[in-house]
């Protein structure tokens, strides 16, 4: 079985870049960008019950390249 990587779709790339930006804001305490992120994530925090802390930031930083790898190896993502 040979893997034939394809370029990921544009939606996957945009989502990975958004996750990386969110991860940088949350993992590294960037005080100027935190008020910009909070109104966007407030419905998610209230509905799912996530905390906007460093752990979520590191998780987003880990998921960003993982999503790009999955998007290049799995067709349709």
C-alpha positions in Angstrom: 0.0 0.0 0.0 1.4 3.3 -1.1 0.4 6.7 0.3 -0.2 9.3 -2.3 -0.5 12.6 -0.5 -2.6 15.2 -2.1 -2.8 18.9 -1.2 -5.4 19.6 1.4 -8.5 21.5 0.5 -8.7 25.2 1.1 -11.3 24.8 3.9 -8.8 22.5 5.7 -6.0 25.0 5.3 -8.2 27.9 6.6 -9.3 25.9 9.6 -5.7 24.9 10.4 -4.6 28.5 10.2 -7.4 29.6 12.4 -6.6 26.9 15.0 -2.9 27.9 14.9 -3.8 31.6 15.5 -6.2 30.7 18.3 -3.6 28.4 19.8 -1.0 31.2 19.8 -3.3 33.7 21.4 -4.3 31.2 24.2 -1.0 29.4 24.7 1.2 32.5 24.7 -0.6 35.1 26.8 -1.1 37.8 24.1 -3.1 40.3 26.1 -3.9 42.5 23.1 -5.5 39.7 21.0 -7.5 38.0 23.8 -10.4 40.5 23.8 -10.7 39.9 20.1 -11.0 36.2 20.5 -13.4 36.1 23.5 -16.5 37.3 21.7 -16.0 34.8 18.9 -15.6 31.9 21.2 -18.2 32.9 23.8 -21.0 30.8 22.3 -18.7 27.7 22.2 -17.5 28.2 25.7 -21.1 28.5 27.0 -22.5 25.6 25.0 -19.8 23.0 25.3 -18.2 24.1 28.5 -14.6 24.7 27.4 -12.3 27.0 29.3 -10.2 29.5 27.5 -6.9 28.6 29.0 -3.4 27.5 28.0 -4.4 23.9 27.7 -6.9 24.7 25.0 -4.3 26.8 23.3 -1.7 24.0 23.3 -4.4 21.6 22.0 -5.2 24.0 19.2 -1.5 24.3 18.3 -1.3 20.4 18.2 -4.5 20.0 16.1 -3.5 22.6 13.5 -0.6 20.6 11.8 -2.5 17.3 12.5 -5.4 18.6 10.5 -3.1 19.4 7.6 -1.6 16.0 7.7 -5.0 14.3 7.8 -6.2 16.5 5.0 -3.3 15.6 2.8 -3.4 11.8 3.4 -7.2 11.2 3.6 -9.2 12.0 0.5 -12.1 14.4 0.9 -10.9 16.2 4.0 
